[in-house]
Amino acid sequence: MKILVKFILDLFDTITEIKTTKFLKKILSNDINVLIDVGSHKGEYISNIIKNFKYNKIYSFEPNPKIFDELNKKLSNKKNIKLNLLGVGDCEKIETLHQNLESSSTSINELNTSSKYFKKKYFFLNPFNNKLVTRPIEIKVITLSSFIKNNEIPNIDLLKIDTEGYELKVIKGLGEEIKKIKFIHFEHHFDDMIIKNYNLSNIHNYLGKYKFQKIFKIKMKFRKSFEYIYKNNNQVL
């Protein structure tokens, strides 16, 4: 059953990826100067970018050491890709990362074990309740504001964020450097499996203050999750 469910989810995720990539090609013309990928996981997003776009520089952030090793093995031989074993947030600090049984759900935010969605999901992932669901570790967190300044990055074509409920803090950590970004692509969960103290309207309103406009939305099948792309209307595209 677990294998079948994963196969179905992977299939629909591929369809979602194809549709999203088609839209990205439309707005980026197959050419990306700078991509910042926050929450790179095993390099799925970057691999898709490499396959479909010409790029000059990619900055990757993945704070989970186990997953970072896989990411490093996969992408370390690629040109002009800088891999960073770091978390990203709204201030620089040492934070607790909750390494979850399903690595793609790993987050600085804690799991809500009372959530119906959590119980349903982990029924398939851990049916005999014999595995450790979460393992906390300490990680270093930086802000994109300081990173962009320190690396003297003049502009960013695309910022992708997939941090399992930490997206708003990543965005706030840009400060005024947010003005250098043309497009922001992020995932938002509407389920309550991961505890977060904000909702989509908080992100939408914050981006709106900097003249960002929502231009793309797609639902991830069999999940209470959507992907969004916002355009910086202050940028000359």
C-alpha positions as CSV (number, residue, x, y, z in Angstrom):
1,M,0.0,0.0,0.0
2,K,2.8,2.4,1.0
3,I,4.6,1.8,-2.3
4,L,1.4,2.3,-4.3
5,V,0.6,5.6,-2.6
6,K,4.1,6.9,-3.2
7,F,3.9,5.9,-6.8
8,I,0.6,7.8,-7.3
9,L,1.9,10.9,-5.4
10,D,5.1,10.9,-7.5
11,L,3.1,10.7,-10.7
12,F,0.9,13.6,-9.9
13,D,3.9,15.6,-8.5
14,T,5.5,15.1,-11.9
15,I,2.4,16.5,-13.7
16,T,2.5,19.5,-11.3
17,E,6.2,20.0,-12.0
18,I,5.6,19.9,-15.8
19,K,2.8,22.5,-15.6
20,T,4.9,24.8,-13.3
21,T,8.0,24.5,-15.5
22,K,6.0,25.4,-18.5
23,F,4.9,28.6,-16.8
24,L,8.4,29.4,-15.6
25,K,9.7,29.0,-19.1
26,K,7.0,31.5,-20.3
27,I,8.0,34.2,-17.8
28,L,11.8,33.5,-17.8
29,S,12.4,32.8,-21.4
30,N,14.4,29.7,-20.7
31,D,17.2,31.8,-19.2
32,I,18.0,32.3,-15.5
33,N,20.9,34.5,-14.4
34,V,20.6,33.8,-10.6
35,L,18.5,31.3,-8.7
36,I,18.3,31.1,-5.0
37,D,16.8,27.8,-3.8
38,V,15.9,27.7,-0.1
39,G,15.0,24.2,1.1
40,S,16.8,22.3,-1.7
41,H,16.1,18.8,-0.2
42,K,17.7,16.3,-2.6
43,G,18.1,18.8,-5.4
44,E,14.8,18.0,-7.2
45,Y,14.0,21.6,-8.1
46,I,17.6,22.4,-9.1
47,S,17.8,19.3,-11.3
48,N,14.7,20.4,-13.1
49,I,16.1,23.9,-13.6
50,I,19.3,22.5,-15.0
51,K,17.3,20.3,-17.4
52,N,15.1,23.0,-18.7
53,F,16.9,26.4,-18.4
54,K,20.2,28.0,-19.1
55,Y,21.6,29.4,-15.9
56,N,24.6,31.4,-14.7
57,K,24.5,30.9,-10.9
58,I,22.5,28.9,-8.4
59,Y,22.7,29.3,-4.6
60,S,21.3,26.3,-2.7
61,F,20.3,26.1,1.0
62,E,19.6,22.8,2.8
63,P,20.0,22.6,6.6
64,N,19.4,18.8,7.1
65,P,23.0,17.2,7.2
66,K,21.8,13.8,6.0
67,I,19.9,15.2,3.1
68,F,22.7,17.7,2.4
69,D,25.1,14.7,1.9
70,E,22.8,13.4,-0.9
71,L,22.5,16.8,-2.4
72,N,26.2,17.3,-2.4
73,K,26.8,13.9,-4.1
74,K,24.2,14.8,-6.7
75,L,25.2,18.4,-7.6
76,S,28.8,19.1,-6.3
77,N,30.2,18.4,-9.8
78,K,27.9,20.9,-11.5
79,K,29.3,24.2,-12.5
80,N,28.3,27.5,-10.8
81,I,26.2,25.9,-8.1
82,K,27.0,26.9,-4.5
83,L,25.6,24.5,-1.9
84,N,25.1,25.8,1.6
85,L,24.5,23.6,4.7
86,L,22.4,26.3,6.3
87,G,18.9,27.2,7.3
88,V,17.3,30.5,6.2
89,G,15.0,32.7,8.3
90,D,14.3,36.2,9.6
91,C,17.4,36.5,11.8
92,E,20.7,34.9,12.3
93,K,20.7,32.3,15.1
94,I,21.1,28.7,16.1
95,E,17.7,26.9,15.7
96,T,16.3,23.4,16.2
97,L,15.5,21.5,13.0
98,H,13.0,18.6,13.3
99,Q,14.3,15.8,11.1
100,N,11.1,14.0,10.3
101,L,10.6,10.4,9.2
102,E,9.5,11.8,5.8
103,S,12.5,13.9,5.0
104,S,10.5,16.3,2.7
105,S,8.5,17.3,5.8
106,T,11.5,18.2,7.9
107,S,11.1,21.7,9.3
108,I,12.1,24.1,11.9
109,N,8.5,24.1,12.9
110,E,7.2,21.2,15.0
111,L,4.7,18.6,13.9
112,N,1.1,18.8,15.2
113,T,0.7,15.2,16.3
114,S,-3.0,15.8,17.0
115,S,-3.7,16.8,13.4
116,K,-6.0,14.4,11.5
117,Y,-3.8,15.0,8.5
118,F,-0.7,13.9,10.5
119,K,-2.5,10.8,11.7
120,K,-3.6,9.8,8.2
121,K,-0.2,10.5,6.7
122,Y,1.8,8.6,9.3
123,F,-0.5,5.7,9.3
124,F,1.0,4.9,5.9
125,L,4.6,5.9,6.8
126,N,4.7,4.3,10.2
127,P,1.8,1.8,10.5
128,F,3.3,-0.1,13.4
129,N,4.4,3.0,15.2
130,N,7.8,1.5,15.6
131,K,9.9,4.3,14.1
132,L,11.1,7.6,15.5
133,V,9.0,10.2,13.8
134,T,11.1,13.2,14.7
135,R,14.8,13.7,15.6
136,P,15.7,17.3,16.7
137,I,19.1,18.7,15.8
138,E,20.7,22.2,16.0
139,I,21.4,24.1,12.8
140,K,22.7,27.5,11.9
141,V,20.2,29.9,10.4
142,I,21.1,33.0,8.4
143,T,19.1,35.7,6.5
144,L,19.0,36.1,2.8
145,S,19.5,39.9,3.3
146,S,23.0,39.3,4.7
147,F,23.8,36.6,2.2
148,I,22.9,38.7,-0.8
149,K,24.9,41.7,0.6
150,N,27.9,39.6,1.5
151,N,28.0,38.0,-1.9
152,E,27.3,41.2,-3.7
153,I,24.4,39.7,-5.7
154,P,22.9,42.6,-7.8
155,N,19.7,40.9,-8.8
156,I,17.9,37.5,-8.5
157,D,15.7,36.2,-11.3
158,L,14.0,33.5,-9.1
159,L,13.8,32.8,-5.4
160,K,12.3,29.4,-4.7
161,I,11.2,28.6,-1.1
162,D,10.1,25.2,0.3
163,T,10.7,25.2,4.0
164,E,7.6,23.4,5.4
165,G,5.9,26.3,7.2
166,Y,8.9,28.7,7.5
167,E,8.3,30.5,4.2
168,L,7.2,33.8,5.8
169,K,10.3,34.1,7.9
170,V,12.5,33.4,4.9
171,I,10.8,36.2,3.0
172,K,10.9,38.7,5.9
173,G,14.6,37.9,6.3
174,L,15.2,39.5,2.8
175,G,14.6,43.0,4.2
176,E,15.0,45.5,1.5
177,E,17.0,43.1,-0.6
178,I,13.6,41.7,-1.7
179,K,13.5,44.5,-4.2
180,K,16.3,42.7,-6.2
181,I,14.1,39.7,-6.8
182,K,12.0,39.3,-10.0
183,F,10.0,36.2,-9.1
184,I,9.3,34.3,-5.9
185,H,8.1,30.7,-6.1
186,F,6.9,29.0,-2.9
187,E,4.8,26.2,-1.5
188,H,2.1,26.8,1.1
189,H,0.4,24.1,3.2
190,F,-3.2,24.6,4.2
191,D,-3.3,21.5,6.5
192,D,-2.4,21.8,10.2
193,M,0.2,19.0,10.3
194,I,3.0,21.5,10.8
195,I,2.6,24.2,13.4
196,K,3.0,27.7,12.0
197,N,1.8,31.0,13.2
198,Y,0.8,32.5,9.9
199,N,-1.5,31.9,6.9
200,L,-1.3,32.6,3.2
201,S,-2.8,36.1,3.6
202,N,0.1,37.1,5.8
203,I,2.5,36.2,3.0
204,H,0.3,37.8,0.3
205,N,-0.1,41.1,2.2
206,Y,3.6,41.2,3.1
207,L,4.6,40.7,-0.6
208,G,2.0,43.2,-1.6
209,K,3.8,45.9,0.4
210,Y,6.7,45.5,-2.0
211,K,4.5,45.5,-5.1
212,F,4.6,41.7,-5.7
213,Q,1.6,40.3,-7.5
214,K,0.4,36.6,-7.6
215,I,0.6,35.4,-11.1
216,F,0.5,31.6,-10.7
217,K,-1.3,29.0,-8.5
218,I,-1.5,25.3,-8.7
219,K,-2.8,22.6,-6.3
220,M,-0.7,19.6,-5.4
221,K,-2.9,16.6,-5.9
222,F,-4.1,14.6,-2.9
223,R,-2.5,17.3,-0.6
224,K,-3.8,20.4,1.0
225,S,-0.9,22.3,-0.6
226,F,-0.5,24.8,-3.4
227,E,2.4,26.3,-5.2
228,Y,2.5,30.0,-5.9
229,I,4.6,32.4,-8.1
230,Y,4.7,36.1,-7.4
231,K,6.0,38.7,-9.7
232,N,7.8,41.9,-8.6
233,N,6.0,44.7,-10.4
234,N,8.8,47.1,-9.6
235,Q,11.3,45.2,-11.7
236,V,11.7,45.9,-15.4
237,L,11.2,42.4,-16.9
